[in-house]
């Protein structure tokens, strides 16, 4: 079994910054894609950023130039640096990882961390 634990959410003023972390633990052979998604109240969950095994990144248009996804493979951890935050970024942020463990790969999700951007 694999567990993802997120940290780093909180309340920040518009224009501020936050850094989210998501660490995986358990029976891990290799982690393929990693990503961050978010869900605002009354809206569907949407992709924010992804990073592949090879390091290729992809971003939602709404966060390009403001958010940066990165990873530390030695720690099985993915990060999301969020700068120039806007009230529209308020949401619960979820990390996800495609993990190969034992004899199969599966997509795992974190429990979510609240990000609130407000003055």
N, C-alpha and C positions, 0 to 999 in steps of 0.2 A: 504494500500500500504506500501511496505517496501523499504527503500533506504539503499544502502551500500556505504560508503565513505572511500576511501583509502588514506593513507598518508605514507610518509617515503622514497619514491624513490629519486633517484638522481645519481650523478656521483661519482664514487669511484675508487681508484686505485686497481690493482690486489693485492690480499691478505688482502684487507680491509673488513670492515663490514658495514652492514646496517640493520635497523629494520623496517619492514613494519607493518602498522596497518590497520585494516579494521573494522569500527564500523557500526552496523546496527541500524536503527531507524524506527519508524512507528508502525503499528499494529502487534505486535509480541506476540504470545502466548508461543511458544517454538522454539528453534533452534536445529535442529538435527545435521547433519554433517556440518562442515565448512572446507574450503580448499583454497589453493592457486594454481593457474595455471599461465603459462607464454607463451608468443608467441614472438619468435624472428623473425626478418625480413626474409621473404621468407619461413618460417616454419609453421607447424601447431601448434595450441595451445596444450600444454601438461600439465599433472598434475605434480605439484611439491610436494605438501604435503597435507594431510588431517587429520582431527581430529574429532572423533565421539562424540556423546552426552556423552558417557561414558569415553571419554578421550583417546581412542585408536588412535595412530598415525600411519601414513603410509607415506613413502617418495619415490620419484623417486630415482633410483640407482645413478643417477648423482649428487645428493645433499646429500646423506646419510653421516652423520658424519660432515657435514658442516652447514646445515640448521636445525633449530628447530621451529616447529609450537607449539603454545600454545594459550590459550584462557582465557578470563575473562568473565564468564557468567553474572556477575553483571553489566557489561558494554556492553554486547552483542558485544564483540570485539574479533577478532582473530588477532594473531601476527605471523610474520615470521622473526625470527632472522637469518640473513645470515652472516656467517663468511667465511674467506678464499675465498673470491669471486674471480672468474676467468672471463676472457673476454667472455667465452662461456655462462656465466650467464646473459649476456646482453639481455634484453627482456622487453616487457611490462608485468607487473605482475597484474593479476586479482584475486580478492578474490571472493568466491562464498559461499553461505549459503543455506541450505535447511530449510525453515522457515514455521512453522505452524501458520497461522493467520486466524482469522475469522473461516471459516469452511473447510479449505483445506491447504495442504502444497504445496509449490512451491519453485523452485530453483531461487535464485536471484544472480546477478552479480554486482560487482563494476565497476567503469568506467575505471579502469586500472591506473597504475603508472609506469613510465619509470625508469628502472634501467640500468645504463650504467657503465660497468667496463672497464676502459681504463687508460693507463699511459699517 
